[in-house]
Structure formats: structure tokens, C-alpha cells
Amino acid sequence: MGVLDLLSRWPVLQQIRKGDLHAFGDTARSARSEMLQPRTATAGRVVRSVCPYCAVGCGQLVFVKDEKITDIEGDPDSPLSLGCLCPKGAATFQLVTGSHRVKTVLHRKPYGTEWEAVPLEWAMDRVARLVKKTRDETWEAKTPDGHVVNRTLGIAHLGGATLDNEENYLFKKLFSALGIIQVENQARI
Amino acid sequence: MNADCIVIQGSNMAECHPVAFRWVMEAKARGAKIIHVDPRFTRTSAVADLHVPIRAGSDVVFLGALIRHVIENERYFKEYVLRYTNAPAILKEDFKDTEDLDGLFSGWDGEKGQYDPASWGYEGVEVGAAAGQRESYTGEPFSQRGTQHGAERFDFTLRNPRCVFQVLKRHFSRYTPEIVEEVCGIPPGLFFKVAEALCDSSGRERTAAFCYAVGWTQHSTGVQYIRTASILQLLLGNIGRPGGGILALRGHSSIQGSTDIPTLYDILPGYLAMPKDKTDTSFEEYVKLNDSPTGWWSEFPKYIVSLLKAWFGAAATKENGWLFDALPRLSGDHSHMTTVSAMADGLVKGYFLMGENPTVGSMHGAFHRAAMRKLDWLVVRDFAVTESADFWRDAPEIERGEVRTESIPTEVFFFPCAAHTEKDGSFTNTQRLLQWHHKAVEPPGDCRSELHFAWHLGRRLRDLYKDSTDPKDRGLLALTWDYPVEDAIEEPSAEAVLKEISGFRVADGAPVDGFTQLKDDGSTACGCWIYSGSYKDGVNQPARRKSAREQSWVAPEWGWAWPVNRRILYNRASADPEGRPWSERKRYVWWDEEKKKWTGEDEPDFILERPPSYRPPEDAQGIDTLAGDTPFVMQGDGLGWLFAPTGLMDGPLPTHYEPQEGVIENPLYGQQCNPTRMEWNRRENPYHRPWNDPRFPHVITTYRLTEHHTAGAMSRWLSWLSELQPAMFCEVSPELAREKGLTNGGWATITTARGEIEARVLMTERLPPLRMRGRVIHQIGLPYHWGSKGLVRGDAANELIAFVADPNVSIQESKALTGNIVAGRRSRGRRVVTSGPLVPSLGGNRDGKDLNRDLPVVGQKRTGPHGISGARMKQDEET
């Protein structure tokens, strides 16, 4: 590969030669860029999804290769969004694959100064026991004036406006059966 | 897209819902007029035909003046108003309006601090309630529930001074363009432009739409903001028609779903009321109070029995009242702020935060943290450790040395959550559309879905209680909890849950087609009646994905909208009383005389075979009472309510009250603030003077940015978004900057009596000062996304906001308050919850003039437990 050959592939010279001053033509191409293809083209499968941010509900396509998400794009079939995503929606790939995600359960002991990683099963058992303890200690069968209330005001819940309907349903069902009435979410706020 | 005029008010749609705003632009390209009413000039205003700057907190005056304009100039849609609304209904003789009582309606009970709505009803009709009741009823037994017959007497000439139309006309008569200028800061010329654009775009041939967001809801009169728009749209005939309506732009992917299937204290799935202790003493009593002899709510028993069958299965029998007694009872308000207050008083021991970050996202973060320090245990589920999860070691009061980590007793758990790409499930979008997202990959490490968490927690608790014979554990042990689990991590099947939500026949488990197949004899089970049919034919309807290009513009085969896949509610109103489209241009749903049924572009919102000519016989019951020309089927009388005889705590008609903390005296009435608002009178929650507080002279309003998401847990940790919006800032006008010595890009400190925050100054002409009553009113804009964690950090705007709420839905007032701004960074000084108020409280008297929020007759706000006072005293935790 001679110097002249290198020079002739220099885009600026090509632009001048071809009169493509804004480089909108093929002068920006190279052998390498000709070979490139989008990650979406090599995906093993495409999964239909919905944007997790606001309530517009833009369609998303999740591209998966070797059981890893390789990209998330707008779904052109969606009558709501016709393939568009806003800056947040377009950042969904980073939201779900980013290094910020914590992957272990963390626990802070009473009066403790640090988090400690703990096994999921242990933490689930511990929370179940705490719920039982608090519920039993704060149970209110009747009000002082004799009205049946069947509840505990010792436990409360907040959250759920980005949760699935099925998840909210199980929470409301379980908490109602436990007598937990202080169940609230972002819709109040 | 089909609207001829779109008014966006209380929302910055272009920046907060950019993809939905595309359709506004499509409408504009087709010739629609776009109007943006907002304190700030934003990207929405930039592409609108008209931007109308307004003082935050004054929208009822602006909308009320539009109502007056429509009535006075006879621009209302006469046939629609006469036939489809309660305009001709005659009201009771003893009803008194705010015109008569200086800002109060009749029925005020100073002793109880709330209204007795008895005088708000129709003449000759004693009891009242309807759908609205069920959605908003949260409080005391004072508000009646039960039956709502329609009005008994009408005046179709609309001349009777006691008919709704005349009462409405009189009520809004003082909402003049001059008042608009005085209260909102909008010159009359600009007001007339909006009024005429709206009127010109309404009627048979044309329709206009309103779009709003939390700029309308987050006020101590929030519900009445929406009511005002509803009245206006009913007068203009813009409800139930294509291109019409009032569209709520909601900010979380399934916030509509979390209201329909509520993680809310006051309702059960499908807007059925939670039982109350004093009144709902048995299943029979509960049904009696919620059943309605007329209108669609006459179907109530079918929905509640099917819900209890879904929850308690075989254990729910007719003999035991379907195990209704296993449900807990309410005794008043148990909403978010009341709960946090109770937490601060040590009454709440355990707290679950599921994907929510209240120390940043809710009002008064410092008070939240103080409350959380009293907890025995806290469970947080999120992507990363949020400010709320880390409240015990990373908080301003700890940084300042006022609180020590070592003295906080709370045991804290952080569970990493699965992303939406790692689980199956449905979101309900802002248009009531359910869309299924499929699992693409397994969640990493110990990340799990909330479905997994809820089900396995329930499984463990049922196991812990399994030998119990205590009546308190009966509901838990009877719960149907046998969902099939999938794969190695034992994920419960979301589709099985959807099937239960949608409903099935108990005998053979066959899915029902919709709520019309539900029964009150225990033969059907259905977890949420309005979602019934979402698993029709055993098909996951929300997962349907027929391309937009392969179906009609209504796109009925994409996802599934509740109810029964209907895309526009009350669409019977798109046809005239005889069932013909109001115009060819706006045809949507109509009566097909040949086939003897309703048909059209959408699923008709009416009883399919009921002809327009149907009139109920005298002895009709239930849905048979709905005449063929009454489109609003959820109301007992099938009519759109210009006047709401019942269902609202703060009055049958919207009335302008100033925010809890304002800059002017209410020029319309002696009553300054909403008399039924909820206050929390506690040391930790000081209020400013009602108006003219010399320490806090400016209006503060909060808002969102395109690049961040609410409290930031889904955006501040992402580099792509963080670099686009890297720092907390405050938006101020050049005039205010000059007055205060602020420099663009420099630091400023914003203060209220609750706390202070620092922010970079963004000096801009986009937030113009308003000239009112010879004064200049400055407004300060604050985005609220930042906190102390994530890639980009900053102070949280919500630290400034007080606990004060709308009486109907207990929403806080974060869109209009007062505060001050000074140049420079904040001191590392004290905060109200740890060291008492930042500034001493000022008395209510200045220059010999009383500065009271309430008229003397309203009485002293009683203070209940946890500092709550106002219309709905909390009575429960007194034990």
C-alpha cells in the first residue's frame, strides 16, 4: 500500500475530487464501513416489549443474541409510536444492561453503618418473619368503639406505578388478606 | 390527531411526552390550532400557535372565564347540552352557591369541618351518589353513598333559575376577562383569542381536546381543575367524540394500571370501594351502600362477588358473605401523607418501597426521612440503591451531623429488581390500553420481578401461619395462591394472573368474554371487572400486535383497552339523540337501523341492541333504566354532570381558591383557600402566610425534563441521560436575576419554611414575570429529578414542599407554592425537621388586616392525630 494509495483514500481529497463538499455522498464510506451492519441484523430473536418510562406506551423491540440483549429499538408496527422513542426510551438499553444495576440482595442491620450482601432466600425468609411479627403485634380486630376493622396499621406500602398490572394485583390481594390497608403508589402523588 | 383545536394546559407535552406530542403535530399539520397555557415558555409553546403565560395556581379562573364566555355568548352545543347533560335538571330550593356565601356552598358544618352535601341534590330526590362517589369517596360517612336516581324535574327551556344551567351561569358570572387579567396575569386580548379558537373548533362539525398532566392535579383544589375542564368540554359537546375529550398525560408506564388495579388504600380492583368500619358492617350492608338501582353501577353485586371468588376461591360462599369479613376496614384517610405522618409518630413499623423513591419524589423529603428513622424495618426494591434506601447514611441531616447513622434502629433490605425485559406482564398506558411485554432474557444474579417477590412472600407467610386457627388469619389461608411457576427461579406465571384478573367460570375454569358474563351467585371469578375480557377466548389480548399499517386508524387489534377494548369512553355521545353521527366529518359510532344495533369505528359504549328511541318503563330496574339517548352510562341518570350533586368533598361546582401559600388575596371571595383542604399542622411542616409573606415573595412551581424520569431512579444512573441533563438548576427571569443579583450559571439558594436547596441559575425569558394589580409577580421553575446519588447529583426540589392536600384524592400541592431565592450556595445550616423551623412563624395579621385562609364560619381547623386536620379527620390510630 503506497503513500499515493493512502492519500487517494483520504476522504477530504475524495470530497474535492467528486465535488461532495458536505460529504453526504459515498465519499465517507470505506471498505470497513461497507462491511458493517447493525447489531439488530444478527440478533438471534426479537422480543416485543413496551417502553418502561412514561405512560404513552411506545412499542419496543428487544434484540437478543446468545441470551444477551444487544439492542432495544422502537417498534415501527405500534400505532402509538410508529417506531419512535424519546431520549429516555432510547436509553432503555442502558437501563436494563448498565453496570449500575445491583445484582445481590443488600442488608443493613439495625444501627449498622454498612450494607452487607446476603442470600436472597435468607432475606425473603427474614422479611416474611418480620411481616408476621409486626402484623401480630399491631393487629387491630376492632376499634375502641367496637367496629370490626381486621387490620394492621403497623405496615405500609408505597410504589408500583412502573410495576406490571399482574404484580400490583398480587400485592393488593396479598396485602388485603394480611389486613394491610396503607397501600399507596405514585398515582396519589 | 383528529382534533381541530388542542389546548395543552398543566403539561409540557412536547418535553414530557415527546412521542405522544407527535400526534399533536400531525393535528397541527392538518390545520388544528394548538394552544399552550403554562407559566413557562417551553418547547410545547414554541410550536404552538399561541402561548398563554399564566400564574401557577390560577387555572380555575381561566377555565371558569371560558365557561362564562361560552354561556354568555351562547356558543355552547345546544342539542348536546340539552339532551346529554344535566343542564335542565332542577336543583333543590335550599341550595346556596358561592355567590351567596362568599366562597362557600350551602351545607358547611363548621363543627365537623366539612360539607353536608344534602342541599346539593336534585329537587325531590333525597339520596345521592354515583360512579364519581366510588372513585373519590375516601372519607367520613358524612359523604353519602348509595343510590342516585336522576333528577325528577327538568326545564328544557333552561330558564328556571334553579335549573343547573342557570346556577352554572350565575356561579361563573364573576369569572370575567378582567378577573382573568387580575388573577392569572393574562391580558383580555389573549384570553379572547383562546376563547374564540375553542368555540370555533367545537360543535357538530368540529371537536377540540384538552391535554393536561400534574400541572393540573397537584393542587389543594386539583380535582376541581379537571372538573372545570369537564364542564367546559360538556358545554362545547366535546366528550365521547373523536378529537375531543380531556386527556390525562400520565408519567409512569403503568400508573393508569396501578389505579385500575389499585395499589391505593381506598379502592379495590375496578374502582370498587374499600369497606369502611362504621358503615360496612356486613356484606349485605356493603352491597346496599354501593349498589345503585339505576345506571351501570346496578351491576355492582356481580363485580364484588366475582372479586371475592377470585381471591378466596372455594372458601367464599353465599352463606359466609363470600368471606367479605376477611377484608380489612378503613376508618378515614389512610393516604400517603397521613401514613408518613403516622410513621413519624412511630405507629408504622414496617414499610415496603416498590420501585419508588419518596425522599426525592414525594413532598418534603426531610420529613419522610425523619419518619423512616422511626421504622423497625424497611424493604426497598429498585435497580440501584436509591436515596430512600440509603436514608440512614446518606442524607443532608447526617452530613450536617444532626443525626447519626449509629443511632438509627431501622433494619433495611435492598432487593434488586428485574427489568421489564426480564419478565412477562402488562402495562396500562395513559389511554387505558393494556400492552404486554414479553420476557427477553433471564434476570441477572438475585434480581427478581415484583411478581416473584409478592408470590414468594405470600407463600412464606401462608406457611408461617399454616396451623393458625385465629380468625385474623382466615383470609390469608383461604387466599387462592396456586399460580403455576416457571423455570429455575420459580417465577409465577404472569399470564395465569392475567387470566384471574380477566375472569373465568368457576365450574370449568373457562375464561369469560367480558363483565357482562359475570354473575353474583359465585359461579364466576374475576379479579378486576373493568379488565374482564382481557383474556377472552384464552387469548392474551394485551399481547396482540397487528401492525398499525394493517388495520383501521382506531387500531383495535393492537393491545387491549379497558373496558371491552373500547378506545373512546362514552362514545354514544358521538351520535345525536336519534343515533346518527353529529356530522359526517366526526362520525364514530352510530345506530344501524337495519341490523338493529350500535356499530361504528370503535366498540360502542352502550347497550348494543338498545335503540335510541328506548324509554325505560316506570318499573325499570338496573341497566334497564338507561334510556336510548343517555350516553353517560356510568352515571345513575346517564347524563354528563355539569353540576355534581354528589361525589365531591369541596363542592358541586369548581370554585377558585388560592393555593395554601399564595401571592395575592383571593379577589373573588372572602374564602381564601379550599375550605376542605387537608392540612398537617405539625412542627415539622410549617406553612407560610396565606399570601403576601414578606419572607417568601415568589411563586415556585416544579416540573420535569425530557431526559430524566421522576425521582431519577431510572435515569440519573444512566450516562446517556445524565450527560444530557447533568445538574440541578432553577429557572428565573432576567428581571428577577437582576433584582437578586443572580448570574446565569452561578449558584442560587431557594428557601421555604421547610428547607433550602441550592441550584445553578438558568436565567431565561421563558419564565416571564407577570404584572398583576400593579405588582410584578416572579415565578421560579424547579425541575425535581435530582438527589444525592447516581451519576449526576443535586438537591431535590421536593425538600421545599409542604404537606397539604386536595380533600377528594389527597394529592399534594407541589405546582404552586411560595418561596425565596438568594444568590450563592446554601448554608450547611439547619432544617425544619431536625432543628425546628428555619424562620419564626409570622402571625396572621399584617397592617391591621387579617390574613386568614378561611372565613370565620369555616372555623378552626381541628387537629387530629399525626397533625392532620380538615375535612377528613383520621380516627383510627388514637388507640
Interface residues (C-beta under 8 A of the other chain):
Chain A: V47 R48 S49 V50 C51 P52 Y53 C54 A55 V56 G57 C58 G59 Q60 V62 V64 E67 K68 I69 I72 P76 D77 S78 P79 L80 S81 L82 C84 L85 C86 P87 K88 G89 A90 A91 Q94 L95 V96 G98 H100 R101 V102 K103 T104 V105 L106 H107 R108 K109 P110 Y111 T113 W115 P119 L120 A123 M124 D125 R126 V127 A128 R129 L130 V131 K132 T134 E137 T138 W139 E140 A141 T143 P144 H147 V148 V149 N150 R151 T152 L153 G154 I155 A156 H157 L158 G159 G160 A161 T162 L163 D164 N165 E166 E167 N168 Y169 L170 F171 K172 K173 L174 S176 A177 L178 G179 I180 I181 Q182 V183 E184 N185 Q186 A187 R188 I189
Chain B: C16 H17 P18 V19 A20 R22 L249 R250 G251 H252 S253 S254 I255 Q256 G257 S258 T259 D260 I261 P262 T263 L264 Y265 L268 P269 M274 D277 K278 T281 W311 D325 A326 L327 P328 R329 L330 S331 H334 S335 H336 T339 A342 M343 L347 V348 K349 G350 Y351 F352 L353 M354 G355 E356 P358 G361 S362 M363 D376 W377 V379 R381 F383 A384 V385 W392 R393 T405 E406 S407 I408 P409 T410 E411 V412 F413 F414 F415 P416 A419 H420 T421 E422 K423 G425 S426 F427 T428 N429 T430 Q431 L433 L434 Q435 W436 H437 H438 K439 A440 V441 E442 P444 G445 D446 C447 R448 S449 E450 L451 F453 A454 W455 H456 L457 G458 R460 L461 L464 Y465 P471 K472 G475 L476 A478 L479 P492 A494 V497 L498 E500 I501 G527 C528 Y531 A543 R545 K546 S547 A548 R549 Q551 A555 W558 G559 T706 E707 H708 H709 T710 M714 S715 W717 L718 S719 W720 L721 L724 L791 V809 S810 I811 Q812 Q875 D876 E877 E878 T879
